Amino acid sequence: MIYLASKSPRRAELLKKINVEFLLLEAEIEENLVLEGSPAFNAEKLAKEKCSQGIKNAIATNLENYPVLAADTIVVMGNKIYGKPKSSDHAFTMLSELSGQVHEVITGVSVGAWDSEKADIATISVSTFVEFGDISAIELKEYSETDEPLDKAGAYAIQGYAEKFIKGIKGSYSNVVGLPLFEALKLLKQFQL
Protein backbone atom coordinates (compact mmCIF):
# COMPACT_ATOMS: atom_id res chain seq x y z
CA MET A 1 0.00 0.00 0.00
CA ILE A 2 1.16 3.52 -0.82
CA TYR A 3 -0.21 7.05 -0.78
CA LEU A 4 -0.54 8.84 -4.10
CA ALA A 5 -0.06 12.56 -3.55
CA SER A 6 -1.75 13.64 -6.77
CA LYS A 7 -5.09 14.83 -8.09
CA SER A 8 -4.30 13.41 -11.53
CA PRO A 9 -6.79 10.72 -12.55
CA ARG A 10 -4.24 9.55 -15.13
CA ARG A 11 -1.65 8.71 -12.47
CA ALA A 12 -4.29 6.82 -10.51
CA GLU A 13 -5.32 4.91 -13.66
CA LEU A 14 -1.71 3.95 -14.39
CA LEU A 15 -1.20 2.58 -10.85
CA LYS A 16 -4.48 0.65 -11.01
CA LYS A 17 -3.44 -0.85 -14.34
CA ILE A 18 -0.36 -2.43 -12.73
CA ASN A 19 -2.18 -3.45 -9.52
CA VAL A 20 -0.48 -1.04 -7.13
CA GLU A 21 -2.74 -0.45 -4.13
CA PHE A 22 -2.91 3.19 -3.11
CA LEU A 23 -4.86 5.77 -1.19
CA LEU A 24 -5.15 9.34 -2.43
CA LEU A 25 -3.45 11.93 -0.26
CA GLU A 26 -3.89 15.69 -0.36
CA ALA A 27 -0.67 17.54 -1.19
CA GLU A 28 -1.41 21.07 -2.39
CA ILE A 29 1.62 23.17 -3.29
CA GLU A 30 2.18 26.42 -5.16
CA GLU A 31 3.30 25.32 -8.62
CA ASN A 32 5.79 27.84 -9.95
CA LEU A 33 6.65 27.23 -13.59
CA VAL A 34 9.48 29.75 -13.68
CA LEU A 35 12.46 27.92 -15.07
CA GLU A 36 15.11 27.62 -12.36
CA GLY A 37 18.08 25.68 -13.62
CA SER A 38 17.24 22.79 -15.91
CA PRO A 39 13.67 21.71 -16.70
CA ALA A 40 14.43 18.35 -15.04
CA PHE A 41 15.45 20.21 -11.87
CA ASN A 42 12.11 22.07 -11.94
CA ALA A 43 10.07 18.87 -12.35
CA GLU A 44 12.04 17.15 -9.57
CA LYS A 45 11.65 20.15 -7.27
CA LEU A 46 7.86 20.23 -7.71
CA ALA A 47 7.56 16.45 -7.22
CA LYS A 48 9.67 16.61 -4.06
CA GLU A 49 7.58 19.50 -2.69
CA LYS A 50 4.38 17.51 -3.33
CA CYS A 51 5.86 14.44 -1.64
CA SER A 52 7.04 16.47 1.34
CA GLN A 53 3.63 18.13 1.70
CA GLY A 54 1.96 14.72 1.44
CA ILE A 55 4.13 13.37 4.24
CA LYS A 56 3.36 16.44 6.40
CA ASN A 57 -0.37 15.95 5.80
CA ALA A 58 -0.16 12.23 6.60
CA ILE A 59 1.68 12.93 9.86
CA ALA A 60 -0.67 15.79 10.82
CA THR A 61 -3.73 13.58 10.37
CA ASN A 62 -2.18 10.50 12.01
CA LEU A 63 -2.43 8.36 8.90
CA GLU A 64 -0.83 4.96 8.73
CA ASN A 65 2.81 5.03 7.68
CA TYR A 66 2.90 4.12 3.99
CA PRO A 67 5.33 5.48 1.38
CA VAL A 68 4.17 8.59 -0.47
CA LEU A 69 4.45 8.79 -4.27
CA ALA A 70 4.27 12.19 -5.97
CA ALA A 71 4.99 13.37 -9.50
CA ASP A 72 4.98 16.48 -11.62
CA THR A 73 5.04 16.55 -15.41
CA ILE A 74 6.16 19.44 -17.58
CA VAL A 75 6.46 19.88 -21.33
CA VAL A 76 9.47 21.74 -22.69
CA MET A 77 10.44 22.98 -26.13
CA GLY A 78 13.56 25.09 -26.41
CA ASN A 79 13.67 27.25 -23.30
CA LYS A 80 9.89 27.39 -22.92
CA ILE A 81 7.92 25.38 -20.38
CA TYR A 82 4.38 24.44 -21.35
CA GLY A 83 2.29 23.94 -18.24
CA LYS A 84 -1.46 23.47 -18.08
CA PRO A 85 -3.38 25.86 -20.33
CA LYS A 86 -5.51 28.52 -18.68
CA SER A 87 -8.21 28.46 -21.39
CA SER A 88 -9.09 26.87 -24.72
CA ASP A 89 -7.45 29.85 -26.50
CA HIS A 90 -4.28 29.26 -24.50
CA ALA A 91 -4.43 25.54 -25.39
CA PHE A 92 -4.77 26.46 -29.08
CA THR A 93 -1.69 28.71 -28.88
CA MET A 94 0.37 26.05 -27.10
CA LEU A 95 -0.62 23.30 -29.52
CA SER A 96 0.06 25.58 -32.51
CA GLU A 97 3.62 26.03 -31.24
CA LEU A 98 4.07 22.27 -30.69
CA SER A 99 2.62 21.32 -34.10
CA GLY A 100 5.25 19.83 -36.41
CA GLN A 101 7.89 19.98 -33.66
CA VAL A 102 9.70 17.69 -31.23
CA HIS A 103 9.24 18.53 -27.57
CA GLU A 104 10.37 16.97 -24.32
CA VAL A 105 8.08 15.64 -21.60
CA ILE A 106 9.79 15.52 -18.21
CA THR A 107 8.26 13.98 -15.11
CA GLY A 108 9.80 14.39 -11.70
CA VAL A 109 8.96 11.45 -9.42
CA SER A 110 9.44 11.41 -5.65
CA VAL A 111 8.89 8.66 -3.13
CA GLY A 112 9.10 9.40 0.56
CA ALA A 113 8.74 7.64 3.87
CA TRP A 114 8.97 8.80 7.44
CA ASP A 115 9.56 7.66 10.97
CA SER A 116 9.34 9.46 14.30
CA GLU A 117 12.57 11.37 13.67
CA LYS A 118 12.75 12.26 9.98
CA ALA A 119 11.44 11.84 6.46
CA ASP A 120 13.48 10.39 3.60
CA ILE A 121 12.61 11.34 0.04
CA ALA A 122 14.18 9.97 -3.15
CA THR A 123 13.60 11.87 -6.39
CA ILE A 124 14.33 11.22 -10.06
CA SER A 125 13.23 12.64 -13.39
CA VAL A 126 12.41 10.87 -16.63
CA SER A 127 12.51 12.44 -20.07
CA THR A 128 10.60 11.41 -23.21
CA PHE A 129 10.73 13.07 -26.61
CA VAL A 130 7.47 13.45 -28.51
CA GLU A 131 7.13 14.56 -32.12
CA PHE A 132 3.89 16.08 -33.31
CA GLY A 133 2.94 15.89 -36.95
CA ASP A 134 1.72 19.02 -38.69
CA ILE A 135 -1.73 19.72 -37.28
CA SER A 136 -4.22 21.86 -39.20
CA ALA A 137 -5.66 24.97 -37.58
CA ILE A 138 -9.13 23.42 -37.82
CA GLU A 139 -8.03 20.26 -35.95
CA LEU A 140 -6.23 22.36 -33.34
CA LYS A 141 -9.28 24.55 -32.80
CA GLU A 142 -11.63 21.55 -32.52
CA TYR A 143 -9.34 19.81 -30.04
CA SER A 144 -8.54 22.90 -27.97
CA GLU A 145 -12.28 23.55 -27.50
CA THR A 146 -12.79 20.15 -25.82
CA ASP A 147 -12.16 19.65 -22.11
CA GLU A 148 -9.29 17.24 -22.78
CA PRO A 149 -6.36 19.69 -22.99
CA LEU A 150 -7.33 21.90 -20.05
CA ASP A 151 -5.77 19.99 -17.14
CA LYS A 152 -2.71 18.64 -18.93
CA ALA A 153 0.84 19.90 -19.26
CA GLY A 154 1.42 20.81 -22.89
CA ALA A 155 -2.36 20.95 -23.48
CA TYR A 156 -2.73 17.38 -24.73
CA ALA A 157 -3.41 13.83 -23.60
CA ILE A 158 -1.35 11.27 -25.51
CA GLN A 159 -3.78 8.57 -24.37
CA GLY A 160 -6.79 10.53 -25.63
CA TYR A 161 -7.96 12.19 -28.82
CA ALA A 162 -4.58 13.91 -29.26
CA GLU A 163 -2.93 10.54 -29.91
CA LYS A 164 -3.67 11.10 -33.59
CA PHE A 165 -1.32 14.12 -33.57
CA ILE A 166 1.70 12.05 -32.45
CA LYS A 167 4.18 11.27 -35.20
CA GLY A 168 6.72 9.60 -32.94
CA ILE A 169 7.86 9.03 -29.38
CA LYS A 170 11.27 8.20 -27.94
CA GLY A 171 11.17 7.03 -24.36
CA SER A 172 8.52 6.08 -21.83
CA TYR A 173 4.91 6.28 -23.01
CA SER A 174 3.59 6.24 -19.43
CA ASN A 175 5.87 9.21 -18.69
CA VAL A 176 3.94 11.25 -21.25
CA VAL A 177 0.67 10.13 -19.61
CA GLY A 178 2.03 11.46 -16.29
CA LEU A 179 3.93 8.72 -14.42
CA PRO A 180 6.89 6.73 -15.78
CA LEU A 181 5.87 3.35 -14.36
CA PHE A 182 9.14 1.45 -14.75
CA GLU A 183 11.15 4.14 -12.99
CA ALA A 184 8.46 4.86 -10.36
CA LEU A 185 8.31 1.17 -9.39
CA LYS A 186 12.09 1.03 -9.19
CA LEU A 187 12.00 4.01 -6.82
CA LEU A 188 9.23 2.42 -4.73
CA LYS A 189 11.36 -0.73 -4.39
CA GLN A 190 14.00 1.38 -2.62
CA PHE A 191 11.33 1.76 0.05
CA GLN A 192 10.76 -2.04 0.02
CA LEU A 193 7.62 -2.16 -2.09
C-alpha positions as CSV (number, residue, x, y, z in Angstrom):
1,M,0.0,0.0,0.0
2,I,1.2,3.5,-0.8
3,Y,-0.2,7.0,-0.8
4,L,-0.5,8.8,-4.1
5,A,-0.1,12.6,-3.5
6,S,-1.7,13.6,-6.8
7,K,-5.1,14.8,-8.1
8,S,-4.3,13.4,-11.5
9,P,-6.8,10.7,-12.6
10,R,-4.2,9.6,-15.1
11,R,-1.6,8.7,-12.5
12,A,-4.3,6.8,-10.5
13,E,-5.3,4.9,-13.7
14,L,-1.7,3.9,-14.4
15,L,-1.2,2.6,-10.9
16,K,-4.5,0.6,-11.0
17,K,-3.4,-0.9,-14.3
18,I,-0.4,-2.4,-12.7
19,N,-2.2,-3.4,-9.5
20,V,-0.5,-1.0,-7.1
21,E,-2.7,-0.5,-4.1
22,F,-2.9,3.2,-3.1
23,L,-4.9,5.8,-1.2
24,L,-5.1,9.3,-2.4
25,L,-3.4,11.9,-0.3
26,E,-3.9,15.7,-0.4
27,A,-0.7,17.5,-1.2
28,E,-1.4,21.1,-2.4
29,I,1.6,23.2,-3.3
30,E,2.2,26.4,-5.2
31,E,3.3,25.3,-8.6
32,N,5.8,27.8,-10.0
33,L,6.7,27.2,-13.6
34,V,9.5,29.8,-13.7
35,L,12.5,27.9,-15.1
36,E,15.1,27.6,-12.4
37,G,18.1,25.7,-13.6
38,S,17.2,22.8,-15.9
39,P,13.7,21.7,-16.7
40,A,14.4,18.3,-15.0
41,F,15.4,20.2,-11.9
42,N,12.1,22.1,-11.9
43,A,10.1,18.9,-12.4
44,E,12.0,17.1,-9.6
45,K,11.6,20.2,-7.3
46,L,7.9,20.2,-7.7
47,A,7.6,16.5,-7.2
48,K,9.7,16.6,-4.1
49,E,7.6,19.5,-2.7
50,K,4.4,17.5,-3.3
51,C,5.9,14.4,-1.6
52,S,7.0,16.5,1.3
53,Q,3.6,18.1,1.7
54,G,2.0,14.7,1.4
55,I,4.1,13.4,4.2
56,K,3.4,16.4,6.4
57,N,-0.4,16.0,5.8
58,A,-0.2,12.2,6.6
59,I,1.7,12.9,9.9
60,A,-0.7,15.8,10.8
61,T,-3.7,13.6,10.4
62,N,-2.2,10.5,12.0
63,L,-2.4,8.4,8.9
64,E,-0.8,5.0,8.7
65,N,2.8,5.0,7.7
66,Y,2.9,4.1,4.0
67,P,5.3,5.5,1.4
68,V,4.2,8.6,-0.5
69,L,4.5,8.8,-4.3
70,A,4.3,12.2,-6.0
71,A,5.0,13.4,-9.5
72,D,5.0,16.5,-11.6
73,T,5.0,16.6,-15.4
74,I,6.2,19.4,-17.6
75,V,6.5,19.9,-21.3
76,V,9.5,21.7,-22.7
77,M,10.4,23.0,-26.1
78,G,13.6,25.1,-26.4
79,N,13.7,27.2,-23.3
80,K,9.9,27.4,-22.9
81,I,7.9,25.4,-20.4
82,Y,4.4,24.4,-21.3
83,G,2.3,23.9,-18.2
84,K,-1.5,23.5,-18.1
85,P,-3.4,25.9,-20.3
86,K,-5.5,28.5,-18.7
87,S,-8.2,28.5,-21.4
88,S,-9.1,26.9,-24.7
89,D,-7.5,29.8,-26.5
90,H,-4.3,29.3,-24.5
91,A,-4.4,25.5,-25.4
92,F,-4.8,26.5,-29.1
93,T,-1.7,28.7,-28.9
94,M,0.4,26.1,-27.1
95,L,-0.6,23.3,-29.5
96,S,0.1,25.6,-32.5
97,E,3.6,26.0,-31.2
98,L,4.1,22.3,-30.7
99,S,2.6,21.3,-34.1
100,G,5.3,19.8,-36.4
101,Q,7.9,20.0,-33.7
102,V,9.7,17.7,-31.2
103,H,9.2,18.5,-27.6
104,E,10.4,17.0,-24.3
105,V,8.1,15.6,-21.6
106,I,9.8,15.5,-18.2
107,T,8.3,14.0,-15.1
108,G,9.8,14.4,-11.7
109,V,9.0,11.5,-9.4
110,S,9.4,11.4,-5.6
111,V,8.9,8.7,-3.1
112,G,9.1,9.4,0.6
113,A,8.7,7.6,3.9
114,W,9.0,8.8,7.4
115,D,9.6,7.7,11.0
116,S,9.3,9.5,14.3
117,E,12.6,11.4,13.7
118,K,12.8,12.3,10.0
119,A,11.4,11.8,6.5
120,D,13.5,10.4,3.6
121,I,12.6,11.3,0.0
122,A,14.2,10.0,-3.2
123,T,13.6,11.9,-6.4
124,I,14.3,11.2,-10.1
125,S,13.2,12.6,-13.4
126,V,12.4,10.9,-16.6
127,S,12.5,12.4,-20.1
128,T,10.6,11.4,-23.2
129,F,10.7,13.1,-26.6
130,V,7.5,13.4,-28.5
131,E,7.1,14.6,-32.1
132,F,3.9,16.1,-33.3
133,G,2.9,15.9,-37.0
134,D,1.7,19.0,-38.7
135,I,-1.7,19.7,-37.3
136,S,-4.2,21.9,-39.2
137,A,-5.7,25.0,-37.6
138,I,-9.1,23.4,-37.8
139,E,-8.0,20.3,-35.9
140,L,-6.2,22.4,-33.3
141,K,-9.3,24.5,-32.8
142,E,-11.6,21.6,-32.5
143,Y,-9.3,19.8,-30.0
144,S,-8.5,22.9,-28.0
145,E,-12.3,23.5,-27.5
146,T,-12.8,20.2,-25.8
147,D,-12.2,19.7,-22.1
148,E,-9.3,17.2,-22.8
149,P,-6.4,19.7,-23.0
150,L,-7.3,21.9,-20.1
151,D,-5.8,20.0,-17.1
152,K,-2.7,18.6,-18.9
153,A,0.8,19.9,-19.3
154,G,1.4,20.8,-22.9
155,A,-2.4,21.0,-23.5
156,Y,-2.7,17.4,-24.7
157,A,-3.4,13.8,-23.6
158,I,-1.3,11.3,-25.5
159,Q,-3.8,8.6,-24.4
160,G,-6.8,10.5,-25.6
161,Y,-8.0,12.2,-28.8
162,A,-4.6,13.9,-29.3
163,E,-2.9,10.5,-29.9
164,K,-3.7,11.1,-33.6
165,F,-1.3,14.1,-33.6
166,I,1.7,12.1,-32.5
167,K,4.2,11.3,-35.2
168,G,6.7,9.6,-32.9
169,I,7.9,9.0,-29.4
170,K,11.3,8.2,-27.9
171,G,11.2,7.0,-24.4
172,S,8.5,6.1,-21.8
173,Y,4.9,6.3,-23.0
174,S,3.6,6.2,-19.4
175,N,5.9,9.2,-18.7
176,V,3.9,11.3,-21.3
177,V,0.7,10.1,-19.6
178,G,2.0,11.5,-16.3
179,L,3.9,8.7,-14.4
180,P,6.9,6.7,-15.8
181,L,5.9,3.4,-14.4
182,F,9.1,1.4,-14.7
183,E,11.1,4.1,-13.0
184,A,8.5,4.9,-10.4
185,L,8.3,1.2,-9.4
186,K,12.1,1.0,-9.2
187,L,12.0,4.0,-6.8
188,L,9.2,2.4,-4.7
189,K,11.4,-0.7,-4.4
190,Q,14.0,1.4,-2.6
191,F,11.3,1.8,0.0
192,Q,10.8,-2.0,0.0
193,L,7.6,-2.2,-2.1
